[in-house]
Amino acid sequence: MKRLCAAALALLWLPALLLGCGNKTAGETSVPTETDATALTAMTETFSATDLEVGYDESSAVTVTCSGSQVSVDGSGVTAENGQVSITGGGSFVLSGALNGQVCVDAKDEEIHLILKGIDITSSDGPAVYVKKASKVIVTLEADTVNSLTDSQTYTLAPGEDEPNACLYSKSDLTINGQGSLSVTGNYNHGIYCKDALSITDGNLTVTSVNDGLKGKDSVQILTCSLAIQAGGDGIQSNNGEDAALGYVSIAGGSYTIDAGGDGIQAETALQIKGGSFQIQSGTAGGEESGKGLKGGAALNVSGGSFRLNCTDDALHTNGDLSITGGEFTIASSDDGVHADGAVTIAGGSIHITESYEGIEGLSVTVTGGEIVLTASDDGVNAADGSGGDFPMGFGHMGASSDCFIRISGGSLEINAVGDGVDSNGALYVDGGTLLVGGFTGSGDSVLDYENTAEITGGTVIAAGSAGMAAGFTDGSTQYSFLVSFQTAMPGGTELIVTDSSGAEICRYTPQGNYQSIVVSTPQLKNGETYTVTAGQESLQVTLTQIATNSGGMGGGFGNKGGGFGGRGDGGRFPGGMEDTPPDGANQPGGGRMPPDGMTPPTDENGDQNMTPPEAPAEPGKNV
């Protein structure tokens, strides 16, 4: 009873995640509409008493003892012939022994409790366990027992039918509980497939399947379990896309090892993870198969757990909004580390992206907490609406949108990127926290890249990269900042130190990539003060004369509207203090940037133009 009450309190609920993306102004966060809230309330599920109950009345339970194709039945509601066990009545049924055949449940409107007590079922034609009709089936794994289910490689199906198609196949709600173990081998297609709601509250499960490992069409809810999956398709999947209140996956805890040819965990609508330990390798099938680690079609929310994700596609992905409020992540991705077509919000947790194309990407990216360290072969953090662009090297992002913005107000973010460090196809806001950027950037990239506005009101920023397209903060800021450059590039691993006129240290950072330009802003910077920037044997001085002092020691280069070398804090664009007018004969794209002559590198999928990246840089350097 104590265990039942404790488990009943651990109810899974899905938070107010948007099922779509509305328009947002810069810095705003989305809130569910009344329609969204209604749909999400319908999505909220709780475990029933029978989902959690593992006990049964032995005096009334029917025992089914198997030996090859011979079956001994003690009780009513079961018939057996030539290895075919048919359950037609309600109640509890205890299965044991080794069966060459199939257990079929055909009990309309009845609740069936199957207790697996050391049963090994091998089917020569079709599923090992086939639930045709029932109001609900609970499969309990008796403590300290080992159970296994194996289906055939070919099924004899009715003309025009493509189901059943799983080793454990159920057309009704299915629950798995208990403290025993269960091994499921799906030789034909899926391992476990429930056409309604699939719930797991406990157990030690191993699933090997040709296609998907664990599948609940309407939903998959897991309270806790130990689950190992080797799947040719998705590891865990819910695929009902016809009802916005269904097609979700919700996991509260447990231990998961998933090797999936497709996606690791995939929900057609919302995916929520509140806790657990996850080791996921996805996309191992290769080809055109999706290989995402955690995928929520409409929304993805992670509030806890530990994750080691090795993915050929995005590690975390949603077509809607994505929220991370807790958890520990180690991510290696051949595509994006974290991707949302809508808003990305990170409020907590520890995220270490060791390999990615783009580290974090969304329509908007908001960081209010957490510790993030990422390495990217293209942009580190990117806010884009996916509409692309027409001009080379990022000149005038045609994908610019008022919905696109990056806002950092807390936590720490360290970026080692080959492309742009922070790239917003809209505005950039820093209100707090720590932002460190230090990776190789080509002459067409910059550590801070934005459309018109880059404002800092708090926090610490040290960004070191290439000089060709360098940009600093703009006049709307309330915290002082400066942008300077050395005459020559500094090799990666050269420590960068900023001191005031008295010699007191303001900050230091060791970028791992080569760098020439430096953007610095800390709360200690003061108007009129002169600061010394030292890197190796080189040093230069800058005196703060305005809220955003953007000047370049190299005497050249091209800046964007944010103020490049020789530019102004209010949007100077051209070297040497030129006015905001392009040279004769030059076109001025929308972003106010001028490419060096003859340079027309290719564009990426977001319309950002980047030089062909060199080999990925080393891990980011030490923090301030």
FENQUIJO-V689817 format. One record per residue. N is the residue number from 1. RES is the residue in three letters. PHI is phi in radians with two decimals (999 if undefined). NEAR is the number of other C-alpha atoms within 12 Angstrom. Layout:
<<N RES PHI NEAR> <N RES PHI NEAR>>
//
This chain:
<<1 MET 999 12> <2 LYS -1.08 10> <3 ARG -1.14 15> <4 LEU -1.10 20> <5 CYS -1.15 15> <6 ALA -1.12 14> <7 ALA -1.19 26> <8 ALA -1.12 22> <9 LEU -1.28 17> <10 ALA -1.51 24> <11 LEU -1.35 28> <12 LEU -1.44 32> <13 TRP -2.38 31> <14 LEU -1.69 36> <15 PRO -1.25 33> <16 ALA -1.34 31> <17 LEU -1.69 45> <18 LEU -1.18 41> <19 LEU -1.63 44> <20 GLY -2.89 31> <21 CYS -2.00 30> <22 GLY -1.76 23> <23 ASN -1.29 20> <24 LYS -2.29 21> <25 THR -1.51 20> <26 ALA -0.99 29> <27 GLY 1.57 31> <28 GLU -1.43 22> <29 THR -1.89 32> <30 SER -1.37 29> <31 VAL -2.17 21> <32 PRO -1.12 22> <33 THR -1.35 17> <34 GLU -1.08 13> <35 THR -1.12 18> <36 ASP -1.07 25> <37 ALA -1.06 21> <38 THR -1.12 19> <39 ALA -1.12 26> <40 LEU -1.25 30> <41 THR -1.10 21> <42 ALA -1.16 21> <43 MET -1.30 34> <44 THR -1.18 29> <45 GLU -2.11 30> <46 THR -2.24 30> <47 PHE -1.41 35> <48 SER -1.46 25> <49 ALA -1.08 22> <50 THR -1.24 31> <51 ASP -1.12 36> <52 LEU -1.70 37> <53 GLU -1.35 32> <54 VAL -1.94 31> <55 GLY -1.47 27> <56 TYR -2.74 24> <57 ASP -1.49 16> <58 GLU -1.10 15> <59 SER -1.20 13> <60 SER -1.84 16> <61 ALA -1.26 26> <62 VAL -1.56 30> <63 THR -1.71 33> <64 VAL -2.19 37> <65 THR -1.92 31> <66 CYS -2.00 34> <67 SER -2.63 22> <68 GLY 1.19 24> <69 SER -1.69 25> <70 GLN -1.62 22> <71 VAL -2.32 30> <72 SER -1.90 28> <73 VAL -2.06 25> <74 ASP -2.08 22> <75 GLY 2.44 23> <76 SER -1.91 21> <77 GLY 1.58 26> <78 VAL -2.38 33> <79 THR -2.19 27> <80 ALA -2.52 29> <81 GLU -2.72 22> <82 ASN 0.92 20> <83 GLY 1.44 29> <84 GLN -1.68 33> <85 VAL -1.76 36> <86 SER -1.99 30> <87 ILE -1.81 41> <88 THR -2.06 27> <89 GLY -2.10 27> <90 GLY -1.37 30> <91 GLY 2.24 33> <92 SER -1.88 36> <93 PHE -2.32 40> <94 VAL -1.76 38> <95 LEU -1.86 41> <96 SER -2.59 31> <97 GLY 1.62 27> <98 ALA -2.11 32> <99 LEU -2.07 37> <100 ASN -1.68 34> <101 GLY 2.89 35> <102 GLN -2.65 42> <103 VAL -1.81 49> <104 CYS -2.08 37> <105 VAL -1.78 44> <106 ASP -2.38 30> <107 ALA -2.34 27> <108 LYS -1.02 20> <109 ASP 1.14 19> <110 GLU -1.86 25> <111 GLU -1.63 30> <112 ILE -2.00 41> <113 HIS -2.01 41> <114 LEU -1.73 39> <115 ILE -1.80 42> <116 LEU -1.56 43> <117 LYS -2.13 32> <118 GLY 1.41 29> <119 ILE -1.90 40> <120 ASP -2.20 35> <121 ILE -1.97 46> <122 THR -2.17 37> <123 SER -1.74 40> <124 SER -1.64 26> <125 ASP -2.75 29> <126 GLY 1.82 39> <127 PRO -1.14 45> <128 ALA -1.33 46> <129 VAL -2.21 50> <130 TYR -2.21 40> <131 VAL -1.70 46> <132 LYS -1.44 32> <133 LYS -2.48 29> <134 ALA -3.12 29> <135 SER -1.30 27> <136 LYS -2.96 36> <137 VAL -2.19 46> <138 ILE -1.93 44> <139 VAL -1.82 46> <140 THR -1.83 45> <141 LEU -1.62 39> <142 GLU -0.98 32> <143 ALA -0.96 22> <144 ASP 1.14 17> <145 THR -2.03 25> <146 VAL -1.99 31> <147 ASN -2.28 36> <148 SER -2.57 38> <149 LEU -2.29 43> <150 THR -2.41 42> <151 ASP -1.79 42> <152 SER -1.60 34> <153 GLN -1.37 24> <154 THR -2.23 22> <155 TYR -2.05 25> <156 THR -1.65 19> <157 LEU -1.92 14> <158 ALA -1.14 10> <159 PRO -0.95 8> <160 GLY 1.42 7> <161 GLU -1.74 10> <162 ASP -2.13 15> <163 GLU -2.38 28> <164 PRO -1.19 35> <165 ASN -2.57 40> <166 ALA -2.59 46> <167 CYS -1.10 50> <168 LEU -1.97 55> <169 TYR -2.11 44> <170 SER -2.39 43> <171 LYS -1.57 35> <172 SER -2.09 35> <173 ASP -0.98 38> <174 LEU -2.29 48> <175 THR -2.16 45> <176 ILE -2.08 48> <177 ASN -2.51 41> <178 GLY 1.73 39> <179 GLN -1.97 31> <180 GLY -1.57 30> <181 SER -2.08 35> <182 LEU -2.46 43> <183 SER -1.91 38> <184 VAL -2.13 46> <185 THR -2.06 41> <186 GLY -1.73 44> <187 ASN -1.39 36> <188 TYR -1.61 37> <189 ASN -2.66 38> <190 HIS -1.54 44> <191 GLY -1.42 49> <192 ILE -2.13 56> <193 TYR -2.38 46> <194 CYS -1.98 45> <195 LYS -1.34 36> <196 ASP -1.98 32> <197 ALA -1.65 41> <198 LEU -1.83 46> <199 SER -2.16 48> <200 ILE -2.27 48> <201 THR -1.98 46> <202 ASP -3.06 37> <203 GLY 2.06 38> <204 ASN -2.02 35> <205 LEU -2.07 40> <206 THR -2.21 35> <207 VAL -2.21 44> <208 THR -2.14 42> <209 SER -2.58 42> <210 VAL -1.17 34> <211 ASN -2.05 36> <212 ASP -1.21 44> <213 GLY -1.40 50> <214 LEU -2.24 58> <215 LYS -2.47 52> <216 GLY -2.17 46> <217 LYS -1.04 38> <218 ASP -1.34 37> <219 SER -3.00 46> <220 VAL -2.25 51> <221 GLN -2.14 53> <222 ILE -2.25 48> <223 LEU -1.42 42> <224 THR -2.87 35> <225 CYS -3.14 34> <226 SER -1.90 33> <227 LEU -2.31 38> <228 ALA -2.06 36> <229 ILE -2.22 45> <230 GLN -2.11 42> <231 ALA -2.24 43> <232 GLY -1.31 37> <233 GLY -1.88 40> <234 ASP -1.37 47> <235 GLY -1.25 52> <236 ILE -2.20 58> <237 GLN -2.56 48> <238 SER -2.22 45> <239 ASN -2.21 39> <240 ASN -1.35 28> <241 GLY -1.81 22> <242 GLU -1.59 14> <243 ASP -2.29 22> <244 ALA -1.12 31> <245 ALA -1.53 33> <246 LEU -2.15 38> <247 GLY 1.31 41> <248 TYR -1.96 54> <249 VAL -2.20 51> <250 SER -2.33 53> <251 ILE -2.21 45> <252 ALA -1.71 38> <253 GLY -3.08 33> <254 GLY 2.06 32> <255 SER -2.21 30> <256 TYR -2.35 38> <257 THR -2.14 36> <258 ILE -2.23 44> <259 ASP -2.08 41> <260 ALA -2.09 45> <261 GLY -1.18 38> <262 GLY -1.87 40> <263 ASP -1.39 50> <264 GLY -1.20 54> <265 ILE -2.28 56> <266 GLN -2.34 48> <267 ALA -2.04 47> <268 GLU -1.13 40> <269 THR -1.93 44> <270 ALA -1.95 54> <271 LEU -2.06 52> <272 GLN -2.21 49> <273 ILE -2.25 46> <274 LYS -1.82 37> <275 GLY -3.12 31> <276 GLY 2.10 32> <277 SER -2.03 30> <278 PHE -2.24 39> <279 GLN -2.11 36> <280 ILE -2.21 44> <281 GLN -2.06 43> <282 SER -2.21 45> <283 GLY 1.37 38> <284 THR -1.29 31> <285 ALA -1.31 27> <286 GLY 1.28 19> <287 GLY 1.17 12> <288 GLU -1.61 15> <289 GLU -1.10 22> <290 SER -1.12 32> <291 GLY -2.22 40> <292 LYS -1.40 48> <293 GLY -1.39 53> <294 LEU -2.08 57> <295 LYS -2.33 49> <296 GLY -2.05 48> <297 GLY -1.03 42> <298 ALA -1.85 41> <299 ALA -2.86 48> <300 LEU -2.45 51> <301 ASN -2.35 49> <302 VAL -2.12 46> <303 SER -2.04 35> <304 GLY -3.07 29> <305 GLY 1.97 32> <306 SER -2.10 30> <307 PHE -2.38 39> <308 ARG -2.10 36> <309 LEU -2.05 45> <310 ASN -2.18 39> <311 CYS -2.29 46> <312 THR -1.45 36> <313 ASP -2.18 40> <314 ASP -0.97 41> <315 ALA -1.30 51> <316 LEU -2.09 58> <317 HIS -2.54 49> <318 THR -2.63 44> <319 ASN -1.45 34> <320 GLY -2.00 35> <321 ASP -1.75 46> <322 LEU -2.22 50> <323 SER -2.30 47> <324 ILE -2.15 43> <325 THR -2.01 33> <326 GLY -3.04 29> <327 GLY 1.90 32> <328 GLU -2.11 31> <329 PHE -2.13 40> <330 THR -2.13 36> <331 ILE -2.20 44> <332 ALA -2.23 38> <333 SER -2.33 40> <334 SER -1.42 34> <335 ASP -2.17 36> <336 ASP -1.46 43> <337 GLY -1.23 50> <338 VAL -2.31 57> <339 HIS -2.42 49> <340 ALA -2.42 46> <341 ASP -1.24 39> <342 GLY -1.76 42> <343 ALA -1.52 52> <344 VAL -1.81 50> <345 THR -2.20 45> <346 ILE -2.11 43> <347 ALA -2.04 33> <348 GLY -3.06 29> <349 GLY 1.66 32> <350 SER -2.15 32> <351 ILE -2.17 44> <352 HIS -2.11 37> <353 ILE -1.76 45> <354 THR -1.46 38> <355 GLU -2.69 43> <356 SER -2.91 43> <357 TYR -1.38 41> <358 GLU -2.05 47> <359 GLY -1.20 50> <360 ILE -2.34 56> <361 GLU -2.42 50> <362 GLY -2.85 46> <363 LEU -1.01 49> <364 SER -2.43 52> <365 VAL -2.28 50> <366 THR -2.14 48> <367 VAL -2.07 42> <368 THR -1.97 35> <369 GLY -3.01 29> <370 GLY 1.65 32> <371 GLU -2.12 33> <372 ILE -2.18 45> <373 VAL -2.25 40> <374 LEU -2.44 49> <375 THR -2.14 49> <376 ALA -2.41 49> <377 SER -1.46 42> <378 ASP -2.19 50> <379 ASP -1.39 51> <380 GLY -1.29 52> <381 VAL -2.22 56> <382 ASN -2.32 53> <383 ALA -1.95 52> <384 ALA -2.63 46> <385 ASP -1.73 36> <386 GLY 1.39 30> <387 SER -1.44 21> <388 GLY 1.43 25> <389 GLY -2.66 29> <390 ASP -2.01 26> <391 PHE -1.83 32> <392 PRO -1.25 33> <393 MET 1.02 42> <394 GLY 1.40 49> <395 PHE -1.32 43> <396 GLY 1.15 35> <397 HIS -1.08 40> <398 MET -1.21 28> <399 GLY -1.49 36> <400 ALA -1.09 37> <401 SER -2.67 30> <402 SER -1.18 28> <403 ASP -1.36 33> <404 CYS -1.54 43> <405 PHE -2.84 47> <406 ILE -2.15 49> <407 ARG -2.27 50> <408 ILE -2.05 41> <409 SER -2.22 32> <410 GLY -2.99 29> <411 GLY 1.30 31> <412 SER -2.33 35> <413 LEU -2.40 51> <414 GLU -2.05 47> <415 ILE -2.13 58> <416 ASN -2.17 52> <417 ALA -2.20 56> <418 VAL -1.38 49> <419 GLY -1.58 51> <420 ASP -1.19 52> <421 GLY -1.22 51> <422 VAL -2.16 58> <423 ASP -2.22 52> <424 SER -1.99 50> <425 ASN -1.44 47> <426 GLY -2.86 41> <427 ALA -1.78 41> <428 LEU -2.15 43> <429 TYR -2.24 45> <430 VAL -2.16 43> <431 ASP -1.92 32> <432 GLY 3.11 29> <433 GLY 1.37 34> <434 THR -2.23 38> <435 LEU -2.16 48> <436 LEU -2.09 48> <437 VAL -2.26 55> <438 GLY -2.79 56> <439 GLY -2.69 54> <440 PHE -1.08 50> <441 THR -2.27 51> <442 GLY -1.23 37> <443 SER -1.15 37> <444 GLY -1.65 45> <445 ASP -2.11 48> <446 SER -2.59 52> <447 VAL -1.27 56> <448 LEU -2.14 59> <449 ASP -2.28 56> <450 TYR -2.73 53> <451 GLU -1.47 44> <452 ASN -2.24 41> <453 THR -2.28 38> <454 ALA -2.44 42> <455 GLU -2.02 42> <456 ILE -2.12 39> <457 THR -2.10 31> <458 GLY -3.09 28> <459 GLY 1.59 35> <460 THR -2.18 38> <461 VAL -2.26 50> <462 ILE -2.30 49> <463 ALA -2.27 56> <464 ALA -2.23 59> <465 GLY -2.84 53> <466 SER -1.28 50> <467 ALA -1.80 47> <468 GLY -1.03 39> <469 MET -2.17 51> <470 ALA -1.10 53> <471 ALA -2.52 63> <472 GLY -1.93 59> <473 PHE -1.38 55> <474 THR -1.93 45> <475 ASP -1.12 30> <476 GLY -1.21 26> <477 SER -1.20 29> <478 THR -2.07 27> <479 GLN -1.96 34> <480 TYR -1.22 38> <481 SER -2.63 49> <482 PHE -2.54 53> <483 LEU -2.20 52> <484 VAL -2.38 50> <485 SER -2.50 43> <486 PHE -1.47 38> <487 GLN -1.14 23> <488 THR -2.27 23> <489 ALA -1.28 28> <490 MET -1.68 33> <491 PRO -1.22 26> <492 GLY -0.99 30> <493 GLY 1.60 25> <494 THR -1.47 27> <495 GLU -1.21 30> <496 LEU -1.93 44> <497 ILE -2.25 32> <498 VAL -2.03 36> <499 THR -2.22 28> <500 ASP -1.58 26> <501 SER -1.16 20> <502 SER -1.57 12> <503 GLY 1.59 15> <504 ALA -1.25 17> <505 GLU -1.31 21> <506 ILE -1.63 29> <507 CYS -2.89 32> <508 ARG -2.63 31> <509 TYR -2.81 37> <510 THR -2.06 38> <511 PRO -1.18 43> <512 GLN -1.50 36> <513 GLY -1.68 41> <514 ASN -1.05 39> <515 TYR -2.63 45> <516 GLN -2.34 46> <517 SER -1.75 54> <518 ILE -2.40 57> <519 VAL -1.95 51> <520 VAL -2.31 50> <521 SER -2.61 45> <522 THR -2.46 35> <523 PRO -1.10 24> <524 GLN -1.39 23> <525 LEU -1.19 37> <526 LYS -2.26 26> <527 ASN -1.15 22> <528 GLY 1.48 18> <529 GLU -1.41 23> <530 THR -1.81 24> <531 TYR -2.09 35> <532 THR -1.92 32> <533 VAL -1.90 40> <534 THR -2.09 31> <535 ALA -2.41 34> <536 GLY 1.10 20> <537 GLN -1.61 15> <538 GLU -1.71 22> <539 SER -2.64 25> <540 LEU -2.58 31> <541 GLN -2.08 26> <542 VAL -2.46 36> <543 THR -1.87 28> <544 LEU -1.34 29> <545 THR -1.96 22> <546 GLN -2.72 28> <547 ILE -1.04 33> <548 ALA -2.18 43> <549 THR -1.64 44> <550 ASN -2.03 48> <551 SER -2.49 46> <552 GLY -2.14 41> <553 GLY -1.20 30> <554 MET -1.43 27> <555 GLY 1.22 25> <556 GLY -3.08 28> <557 GLY 1.85 41> <558 PHE -2.12 45> <559 GLY -2.03 55> <560 ASN -1.70 51> <561 LYS -1.11 45> <562 GLY -1.33 48> <563 GLY 1.78 50> <564 GLY -1.65 54> <565 PHE -1.07 46> <566 GLY 1.30 38> <567 GLY -1.48 42> <568 ARG -1.99 36> <569 GLY -1.13 38> <570 ASP -1.65 30> <571 GLY 2.10 37> <572 GLY -1.05 39> <573 ARG -2.05 45> <574 PHE -2.06 39> <575 PRO -1.18 36> <576 GLY 1.24 24> <577 GLY 1.31 25> <578 MET -1.09 23> <579 GLU -1.23 19> <580 ASP -1.38 27> <581 THR -2.38 21> <582 PRO -1.22 21> <583 PRO -1.05 16> <584 ASP -0.95 7> <585 GLY 1.42 8> <586 ALA -1.71 14> <587 ASN -1.45 18> <588 GLN -1.95 23> <589 PRO -1.11 25> <590 GLY -1.03 26> <591 GLY -1.47 40> <592 GLY 1.26 37> <593 ARG -2.07 45> <594 MET -2.08 38> <595 PRO -1.36 35> <596 PRO -1.04 22> <597 ASP -0.98 13> <598 GLY 1.37 9> <599 MET -1.73 21> <600 THR -2.40 22> <601 PRO -1.15 26> <602 PRO -1.25 21> <603 THR -1.78 25> <604 ASP -1.68 29> <605 GLU -1.15 23> <606 ASN -1.75 33> <607 GLY 1.46 31> <608 ASP -1.49 45> <609 GLN -1.65 39> <610 ASN -2.35 37> <611 MET -1.13 29> <612 THR -1.01 24> <613 PRO -1.23 27> <614 PRO -1.33 19> <615 GLU -1.03 19> <616 ALA -0.94 29> <617 PRO -1.26 31> <618 ALA -1.28 26> <619 GLU -1.07 30> <620 PRO -1.02 38> <621 GLY -1.47 33> <622 LYS -1.38 24> <623 ASN -1.34 29> <624 VAL -1.02 29>>
//
